Amino acid sequence: MATIFSRIVAGEIPCHKVAENEHCLAFLDINPVARGHVLCIPKQEVDYIFDLDDRLLCELQLFAKRVALGLKKVCPCIKVGQAVVGIDVPHVHIHLIPLNNPGDLNFAHHVEMTPDELKALAAEIAAAID
């Protein structure tokens, strides 16, 4: 059975896309821990990040870097943090989260954003990615 992320890649479930290339997709987390929380995924469904082949692992990291640089332009922060947990959805995903202090990387905390706010933020981030 396809994961929720594979269904997003297939267009079966909508997302607030910020970037895409042939092998990777980035979109806003719908339950963000901070404004601007982005998920970067490979389009290929693989459960564990270290099971990705080397080429795709490198491509995903470079893709996430490009997204993070655009994200930082839109969401003022000291740094964009990166986390790979891989427990909640069995499809590799990198969390990119704007950070202003260490406590901002707290998956027990969430911020409320309306669908319209997410849509506008996704467009702004997409426009800032080089």
Secondary structure, DSSP 8 states (H G I E B T S, - for coil): ---HHHHHHTTSS---EEEE-SSEEEEE-SS-SSTT-EEEEESS--SSGGGS-HHHHHHHHHHHHHHHHHHHHHS--SEEEEE---SSSSS--EEEEEESSGGG--TT------HHHHHHHHHHHHHH--
